[in-house]
Amino acid sequence: MYGDVVELREFYRTPLGRLAAESITMALSAMWAEAKGERLAGLGYCVPWLDRFRPDTERTLALMPAQQGAVEWPMGEASATVLVHDEQLPLADSSLDRIVMIHLLEHSESPLDSLKEAWRVLAPGGKLFVVVPNRRGVWARFEHTPFGTGRPFSRGQLSHLLRESQFAPTAWSDALHFPPSRRWLRFGMSRSMERLGRRFWPIFSGVIMVEATKRMYEGLPVRARQSRRVFVPALAPRVLPAPRENRHTETAIFSLHRDSSRRPRSRNGLDETCRNAICIPAGAAPCPNKQAYPGRNPASWT
């Protein structure tokens, strides 16, 4: 289940959300010092972190899943937001140099297919930065933050998933070592606990972060994959099949009276008018002799 984009935006406007974004930014900056002249895309909800790299990159895109929704970014300028399906990105092969994936993998229907699609659009040697909730962390236990929803990961699970999708993990980090409580903000101890947590209890961090490189020495066979979603246009005209004409027999249609109960009926319930109807094959001349059609003799119906 994907988070709502409005709730994500409102969370990062709160004091707790700003501290969470600052903690993740510190770890991201240690891995990626700059991205000068590169093509960068954020997959999921990465708006708080794309602003840092946008002045140096050649092109920066915010790819937001359709189940999550999209918001305008950057504000007051030409929009760089694209509403996409994370398993079918509208990008050519090897069209990006770096991808930041935040608030996506834990909500994806198929994390493996999402990573394989990111592998497809990354250039050879491209970098992928993934942020997921830590299974052992405290932030995954509370639902009042976006990191408390979805599927948390351990470092071993995330490493296995990346290797299966042809990525090689190159660097690991962690963030959100302070508890997700607003009470700690009153005392101003969140930043102090963040520094202590990085040193003494990194295993209980709120999120796990990994940088992975696209591997090229292992190839995968190309296979046709049927789309999971079927797009039906609204108010589409419905085409009905034309009635097939019977070429073997000619059917006589009789206009019966509405009140058929007043018509005289025989013992088998047939109207007298229907008893006199004979089906004649197409192309044959009508024959008054009843014996010409022994199987369809009206006299034998009674």
C-alpha positions in Angstrom: 0.0 0.0 0.0 1.5 3.3 -1.1 1.5 6.4 1.0 -0.5 9.4 -0.1 1.6 12.2 -1.6 -0.2 14.9 0.4 0.5 13.1 3.7 4.2 12.7 2.7 4.4 16.4 1.9 2.8 17.5 5.1 5.0 15.2 7.2 8.2 16.8 5.8 6.9 20.2 6.7 6.6 19.3 10.4 9.7 19.7 12.8 10.0 15.9 13.0 9.9 15.5 9.2 12.6 18.2 8.8 14.9 16.5 11.2 14.3 13.2 9.4 15.1 14.8 6.0 18.3 16.4 7.5 19.5 13.0 8.9 19.1 11.3 5.6 20.7 14.2 3.7 23.8 13.9 5.9 24.2 10.2 5.0 23.4 10.9 1.3 25.9 13.7 1.1 28.7 11.5 2.5 28.1 9.0 -0.3 27.3 11.4 -3.2 29.4 14.5 -2.9 28.2 15.9 -6.2 26.4 14.9 -9.4 27.8 17.5 -11.8 26.6 17.2 -15.4 24.8 13.9 -14.7 21.2 12.9 -15.3 19.4 12.3 -12.0 16.0 10.9 -11.2 14.1 10.5 -7.9 11.8 7.5 -7.8 9.1 7.6 -5.1 8.9 10.7 -3.0 12.4 12.3 -3.1 11.5 16.0 -3.3 13.3 17.0 -0.1 16.6 15.6 -1.4 16.4 16.5 -5.1 16.8 20.2 -4.4 20.3 19.6 -3.2 21.6 18.1 -6.5 19.5 19.9 -9.0 21.8 23.0 -9.5 24.7 20.7 -10.6 22.9 18.1 -12.7 22.2 18.2 -16.4 18.7 17.0 -15.8 16.7 16.2 -12.7 13.3 14.4 -12.8 10.9 13.5 -10.0 9.2 10.2 -10.9 6.3 9.6 -8.6 4.2 6.4 -8.6 0.6 6.6 -9.8 -0.7 4.9 -6.7 1.0 7.5 -4.5 0.1 10.6 -6.5 2.2 13.5 -7.6 2.8 17.1 -6.6 4.3 20.0 -8.5 8.1 20.3 -8.4 10.0 22.5 -8.4 7.7 25.3 -7.3 7.4 28.3 -9.5 9.3 26.8 -12.4 8.7 24.4 -15.2 7.4 21.2 -13.8 9.8 18.2 -13.6 7.4 15.8 -12.1 6.3 12.7 -14.0 3.5 10.3 -12.9 4.7 6.8 -13.6 4.3 3.1 -12.8 7.5 2.0 -11.1 7.5 -1.3 -13.0 7.1 0.4 -16.4 9.1 3.7 -16.6 8.5 5.9 -19.7 12.3 6.2 -20.3 14.7 4.7 -22.8 17.3 2.2 -21.9 20.5 3.7 -20.3 18.9 7.1 -20.1 19.9 8.0 -16.5 23.2 8.2 -14.6 21.8 8.1 -11.0 18.6 7.2 -9.3 17.4 8.0 -5.7 14.8 5.6 -4.5 13.0 6.7 -1.3 9.5 5.8 -0.1 9.1 3.3 -2.9 10.6 -0.2 -2.4 8.7 -0.9 0.9 5.4 -0.2 -0.9 6.0 -1.8 -4.2 3.9 -4.7 -5.3 7.0 -6.4 -6.7 10.3 -5.0 -5.4 12.3 -7.2 -7.7 10.5 -5.9 -10.8 10.9 -2.3 -9.6 14.7 -2.8 -9.2 15.0 -4.5 -12.6 13.2 -1.5 -14.2 15.7 0.8 -12.5 18.5 -1.4 -13.9 17.1 -1.0 -17.4 17.0 2.8 -17.4 20.4 3.2 -15.7 23.5 3.7 -17.9 26.4 1.2 -17.6 28.1 1.8 -14.2 25.1 4.0 -13.0 24.5 4.5 -9.3 21.4 3.6 -7.4 20.7 5.0 -3.9 18.0 3.2 -1.9 16.5 4.1 1.5 14.2 1.6 3.2 12.9 1.2 6.8 15.0 -0.9 9.1 13.3 -4.1 10.3 15.1 -3.7 13.7 14.5 0.0 14.1 12.0 1.9 16.2 10.7 4.0 13.3 9.2 0.9 11.7 7.0 0.3 14.8 5.1 3.6 14.7 2.6 4.5 11.9 2.5 8.3 12.5 5.6 8.5 10.2 5.9 7.4 6.5 8.6 4.9 7.6 6.1 3.0 9.8 4.1 1.8 6.8 5.0 -0.8 4.1 7.5 -3.6 4.3 10.7 -3.1 6.4 13.9 -4.7 5.3 17.0 -6.0 7.0 20.5 -5.5 5.5 20.7 -9.1 4.4 17.3 -9.0 2.6 18.1 -5.8 0.8 21.5 -7.1 -0.3 20.0 -10.3 -1.7 17.3 -8.3 -3.5 19.9 -6.0 -5.1 22.1 -8.8 -6.2 19.2 -10.7 -7.7 18.3 -7.6 -9.8 21.9 -7.3 -11.1 23.1 -4.5 -8.7 26.3 -4.7 -6.7 26.1 -2.9 -3.3 29.2 -0.7 -2.8 28.5 1.4 0.3 26.1 1.1 3.3 24.9 3.8 5.8 22.1 4.4 8.2 20.1 7.3 9.7 17.3 8.2 12.1 18.9 7.1 15.3 16.7 9.2 17.5 13.2 8.0 18.4 10.2 9.3 16.3 8.7 11.2 19.2 7.8 14.9 19.3 8.7 15.1 23.0 12.4 14.8 22.2 12.2 17.8 20.0 11.3 20.0 23.0 14.5 19.2 24.7 16.7 19.6 21.6 18.3 16.2 22.0 17.5 14.7 18.6 20.8 15.8 16.9 22.8 14.7 19.9 21.2 11.2 19.8 21.7 11.0 16.1 25.5 11.5 16.5 25.6 9.0 19.4 23.5 6.5 17.5 25.8 6.5 14.5 28.6 5.4 16.7 27.1 3.1 19.4 23.8 1.6 18.0 23.8 1.7 14.2 22.0 -1.6 14.1 18.8 0.0 15.5 18.7 2.9 13.0 15.4 4.0 11.6 16.4 3.5 7.9 19.0 1.5 6.0 20.7 3.2 3.1 22.8 1.6 0.4 24.6 2.7 -2.8 24.6 0.1 -5.6 26.2 0.0 -9.0 24.7 -1.5 -12.1 26.4 -4.7 -13.1 27.0 -5.4 -16.8 29.0 -8.6 -16.9 25.9 -10.8 -16.2 23.3 -10.7 -18.8 19.6 -11.7 -18.5 17.6 -13.3 -21.3 15.0 -10.9 -22.7 11.5 -12.2 -22.1 8.1 -10.7 -22.9 6.4 -9.5 -19.8 2.7 -9.0 -19.8 1.5 -5.8 -18.1 0.0 -6.1 -14.7 -2.5 -3.3 -15.4 -5.1 -2.9 -18.1 -5.9 0.7 -19.0 -9.6 1.2 -19.9 -10.5 4.6 -21.3 -13.5 6.3 -19.8 -16.7 6.3 -21.8 -15.2 4.1 -24.5 -17.7 2.9 -27.2 -18.5 -0.7 -26.9 -18.5 -2.7 -30.2 -21.0 -5.5 -30.3 -20.6 -8.4 -32.8 -22.9 -8.4 -35.8 -25.6 -11.2 -35.8 -24.5 -14.1 -38.0 -26.9 -14.9 -40.8 -28.1 -18.5 -41.0 -27.4 -19.7 -44.6 -28.9 -23.2 -44.2 -32.5 -22.7 -43.3 -35.0 -20.0 -43.7 -36.9 -19.2 -40.6 -40.5 -18.1 -40.7 -41.3 -15.5 -38.0 -44.9 -15.2 -37.0 -46.4 -12.2 -35.2 -48.3 -13.8 -32.4 -51.0 -12.1 -30.4 -49.9 -10.6 -27.1 -52.5 -12.5 -25.2 -51.4 -16.0 -26.2 -53.6 -17.5 -23.5 -56.7 -17.0 -25.6 -55.3 -19.0 -28.6 -56.5 -22.6 -28.9 -53.7 -25.0 -27.9 -53.3 -28.7 -28.6 -52.3 -31.3 -26.1 -48.6 -30.6 -26.3 -49.1 -26.8 -25.8 -48.5 -25.6 -29.4 -50.6 -23.0 -31.0 -52.6 -23.9 -34.1 -50.6 -21.4 -36.1 -47.3 -22.8 -35.1 -48.5 -26.3 -36.0 -49.0 -25.3 -39.6 -45.4 -23.9 -39.9 -43.0 -26.0 -41.9 -39.2 -25.2 -42.1 -38.2 -25.4 -45.7 -34.5 -25.6 -46.6 -33.0 -22.7 -48.5 -33.2 -23.0 -52.3 -35.8 -25.7 -52.2 -39.2 -25.1 -53.8 -42.2 -25.4 -51.4 -44.0 -28.7 -51.9 -47.6 -29.0 -50.9 -47.2 -32.8 -50.4 -46.7 -33.3 -46.7 -45.1 -36.7 -47.2 -42.1 -35.0 -48.8 -41.0 -34.1 -45.3 -41.9 -37.1 -43.1 -39.8 -35.9 -40.2 -41.5 -32.5 -40.2 -45.1 -33.6 -40.9 -47.4 -31.3 -38.9 -49.8 -34.2 -38.5 -47.1 -36.1 -36.6 -46.8 -33.3 -34.0 -50.0 -34.1 -32.3 
